[in-house]
Amino acid sequence: VDLCWKGGSWRELQPVGPSPIIIRLSDFERVAERWLEYSYILRADPFPKNIIQDWVLEMWGYAIAAASLGIRHKIIPSYQIEPNAYARTGDDFDQHSYIFHYTYGIEYRLDGRPQGFNTIGEWSMDKRHYGGAYPPANLEAPPAAANPSSKWLWRAWNEAMANEPEWPSTNAMGTVGWRRESISRAEIEKCELCKKVLGTEWSWAGIKKMVFQDKGVLKTPWGEGKWGIAARPKGMPECEGTTCLFVDFSSAAHHVSFELPNRFKSLRVGDGEIVVGKRLSLDGTETPA
């Protein structure tokens, strides 16, 4: 707040993004230029993104700009709901909110227990799986013990796809099959590639660092994940006749082909996003390809 609004107070800020907002055009015209200005300030300084998530900086820019101009909002607590697998939603939850803000991946074990945070579930419904590939019609149902909001969203997806007569065919997985189990120590010993990458450190799209640890543990800047052998991954002809790996973290699944000793290419399952990884030297710098 101090970076943007000299003399202002965080106590004047309201919890608005705007996500979403209904606003008079005259008020929007008042705030737009300052919103842009404050967003640039927050983006230009390295401090803000170290204490709040990078992708909400513009939301803070709006909240600070509106407060500095005296624009006040009517806050409706039930305006939208953002439930995940842990949400204690009731059967009539959809009668109490206007918008279902589908933010989080919904991750369950097949017995209906939540799978956990920052991990892929045995039953997984995550929009990030389908950033570049259509989901298949007739997604598998969530476990019987899943909360009502998870079942509602699953029905909504299937209803939308069923009402599109020309819904495209797809090679993407549905809601089951995204979760893979970490490689065991015994399996590592049988795999030449696995033995070579065990203990090595890499960058991921220039971000440090990813570490292939024993028993399929994957250390990443975004939390702990898992790795193992990928069985004939789709979309990677370079994996025919050779070994490729999977790396799964932050609710996303990836297949990885290596150009040892210093480079790998990752293909994200679902949307096909390609990321290049480079091996890190002992001093933490990226090695040349």
Secondary structure as UniProt FT lines:
FT   TURN            2..4
FT   TURN            6..7
FT   HELIX           10..12
FT   HELIX           25..44
FT   TURN            46..47
FT   HELIX           48..51
FT   HELIX           54..56
FT   HELIX           57..68
FT   TURN            69..70
FT   TURN            77..78
FT   STRAND          80..81
FT   TURN            85..86
FT   TURN            91..92
FT   HELIX           93..95
FT   STRAND          99..100
FT   STRAND          106..108
FT   TURN            110..111
FT   STRAND          123..125
FT   HELIX           127..130
FT   TURN            144..145
FT   HELIX           148..162
FT   TURN            165..166
FT   HELIX           185..189
FT   HELIX           192..197
FT   TURN            198..199
FT   STRAND          201..204
FT   TURN            205..206
FT   STRAND          207..212
FT   HELIX           214..216
FT   STRAND          217..220
FT   TURN            221..222
FT   STRAND          223..230
FT   TURN            234..235
FT   HELIX           237..239
FT   TURN            240..241
FT   STRAND          244..249
FT   TURN            250..251
FT   STRAND          252..259
FT   TURN            260..262
FT   STRAND          263..268
FT   TURN            269..271
FT   STRAND          274..280
FT   TURN            282..283
//
